[in-house]
Amino acid sequence: MPDTIDLSRYTVFVPPDPFEDHVGPFYFDIQGDARKADTVHCVLPTLPRHGNYMGGVHGGGILTLADYALCIVAGRAADGGTNTSFAMTVSIAVEFLNGARIGPPLEARGEPLQVTGRLAFARGSITQEGRTIALWSGVCRHVARAKAMARKD
């Protein structure tokens, strides 16, 4: 893995999400068919504001990245990478395996497991410098973007 990640080829979620923008920014890139494993790559650059009292990355920040990755992986699997649907978390489980430190970015990748008419299931991991920090799995409800935006208005 390179020492740095070139975020210029990555995207932030549109439309803006106030919470994610406050905690993040979170970035993602789709590298291939979004319906396949390990094609969605999510990144959270870690900053001092992501820290806990011991100087490591706060578990809430890691959990938020897991939720972000779940929604990007499951949502893009549901719409084939076209960005035509929103994914909303129904359930998520995260197992913390190691602590993360401030400075190096956290990276998340995942695997879509199944997509149904309303739900998408996925699992994945969060790493830092090649070390596994957490494992995640969850279920999202996917809604057509046009329908979701109409509800917002």
C-alpha positions as CSV (number, residue, x, y, z in Angstrom):
1,M,0.0,0.0,0.0
2,P,1.3,3.5,-0.8
3,D,2.2,5.8,2.0
4,T,-0.4,8.3,0.8
5,I,-3.7,7.9,-1.1
6,D,-4.4,10.3,-4.0
7,L,-7.8,11.5,-3.0
8,S,-8.2,13.6,-6.2
9,R,-9.6,10.5,-7.9
10,Y,-12.1,9.9,-5.1
11,T,-15.6,11.2,-4.6
12,V,-17.5,12.5,-1.7
13,F,-21.2,11.6,-1.4
14,V,-23.6,13.9,-3.2
15,P,-25.9,15.4,-2.0
16,P,-24.0,16.6,1.1
17,D,-24.7,14.7,4.3
18,P,-24.3,17.1,7.3
19,F,-23.2,14.5,9.8
20,E,-20.8,12.8,7.4
21,D,-19.4,16.1,6.4
22,H,-18.9,17.1,10.0
23,V,-17.2,13.8,11.0
24,G,-15.3,13.2,7.7
25,P,-14.9,14.0,5.0
26,F,-15.3,10.5,3.8
27,Y,-14.2,9.5,0.3
28,F,-15.0,6.6,-2.0
29,D,-13.9,5.3,-5.4
30,I,-15.5,2.5,-7.4
31,Q,-12.9,0.4,-9.1
32,G,-14.8,-2.0,-11.4
33,D,-18.3,-3.6,-11.2
34,A,-19.9,-2.3,-7.9
35,R,-21.8,-5.6,-7.6
36,K,-18.6,-7.4,-6.9
37,A,-16.3,-7.7,-3.9
38,D,-13.6,-5.2,-3.2
39,T,-14.5,-2.8,-6.0
40,V,-15.6,0.0,-3.7
41,H,-12.8,1.7,-1.7
42,C,-13.7,4.1,1.1
43,V,-11.2,6.4,2.9
44,L,-11.3,8.5,6.0
45,P,-8.2,10.6,6.5
46,T,-7.6,10.6,10.3
47,L,-7.1,14.0,12.0
48,P,-6.5,15.0,15.6
49,R,-10.3,15.7,15.9
50,H,-10.9,12.0,15.3
51,G,-9.0,11.1,18.5
52,N,-10.0,9.6,21.7
53,Y,-8.6,10.4,25.2
54,M,-5.7,7.9,24.6
55,G,-4.7,9.6,21.3
56,G,-6.0,6.9,19.0
57,V,-8.9,7.1,16.6
58,H,-12.2,7.1,18.5
59,G,-14.4,4.0,18.1
60,G,-17.3,6.2,17.0
61,G,-15.2,7.4,14.0
62,I,-14.4,3.9,13.0
63,L,-18.1,2.9,13.4
64,T,-19.1,5.8,11.3
65,L,-16.7,4.8,8.5
66,A,-18.2,1.2,8.7
67,D,-21.7,2.6,8.3
68,Y,-20.5,4.8,5.4
69,A,-18.8,1.8,3.7
70,L,-21.9,-0.4,4.3
71,C,-24.2,2.2,2.6
72,I,-21.8,2.8,-0.3
73,V,-21.1,-0.9,-0.9
74,A,-24.7,-2.0,-0.5
75,G,-26.2,1.0,-2.3
76,R,-23.9,0.8,-5.3
77,A,-24.5,-3.0,-5.6
78,A,-28.2,-2.3,-5.6
79,D,-28.0,0.3,-8.4
80,G,-25.1,-1.3,-10.3
81,G,-22.8,1.7,-9.5
82,T,-25.1,4.2,-11.3
83,N,-25.7,6.4,-8.2
84,T,-29.5,6.2,-8.7
85,S,-30.3,5.0,-5.2
86,F,-29.8,5.9,-1.6
87,A,-29.0,3.3,1.0
88,M,-30.2,3.6,4.6
89,T,-28.8,1.4,7.3
90,V,-31.3,-1.1,8.8
91,S,-28.7,-2.9,10.9
92,I,-25.0,-3.0,11.3
93,A,-22.5,-5.0,13.4
94,V,-18.9,-4.0,13.9
95,E,-16.2,-6.0,15.6
96,F,-13.1,-3.9,16.7
97,L,-9.9,-6.0,16.3
98,N,-7.2,-3.4,16.8
99,G,-6.8,0.3,17.7
100,A,-6.2,2.8,15.0
101,R,-3.8,5.8,15.2
102,I,-4.2,9.4,14.2
103,G,-2.4,10.2,10.9
104,P,-2.6,7.3,8.5
105,P,-5.9,7.0,6.7
106,L,-8.5,4.4,7.5
107,E,-9.6,2.3,4.5
108,A,-12.8,0.3,4.1
109,R,-13.7,-2.3,1.5
110,G,-16.6,-4.6,1.3
111,E,-18.5,-7.3,-0.4
112,P,-22.1,-7.1,-1.4
113,L,-23.8,-10.4,-0.4
114,Q,-27.3,-10.1,-1.7
115,V,-29.6,-7.5,-3.2
116,T,-33.4,-7.9,-3.0
117,G,-36.2,-5.6,-4.0
118,R,-35.8,-3.4,-1.0
119,L,-32.7,-4.6,0.9
120,A,-29.0,-5.0,0.3
121,F,-26.7,-7.1,2.5
122,A,-22.9,-6.5,2.7
123,R,-19.8,-7.1,4.8
124,G,-16.3,-5.8,4.9
125,S,-13.3,-4.6,6.8
126,I,-11.5,-1.5,7.8
127,T,-7.7,-1.4,7.7
128,Q,-5.0,1.1,8.5
129,E,-1.6,0.6,6.9
130,G,-2.5,-3.0,6.0
131,R,-3.6,-3.9,9.5
132,T,-7.2,-4.9,10.1
133,I,-8.9,-2.5,12.5
134,A,-12.5,-3.7,12.3
135,L,-14.9,-6.0,10.5
136,W,-18.4,-4.9,9.7
137,S,-21.6,-6.4,8.3
138,G,-25.0,-5.0,7.8
139,V,-28.3,-4.5,5.9
140,C,-29.4,-1.4,4.1
141,R,-32.7,-0.5,2.6
142,H,-32.3,1.0,-0.9
143,V,-34.6,3.6,-2.3
144,A,-34.6,5.2,-5.7
145,R,-32.7,8.5,-5.6
146,A,-35.6,10.3,-7.3
147,K,-38.1,9.0,-4.8
148,A,-35.8,9.9,-1.9
149,M,-35.3,13.4,-3.1
150,A,-39.0,13.9,-3.6
151,R,-39.6,12.9,0.0
152,K,-37.0,15.4,1.1
153,D,-38.7,18.3,-0.7
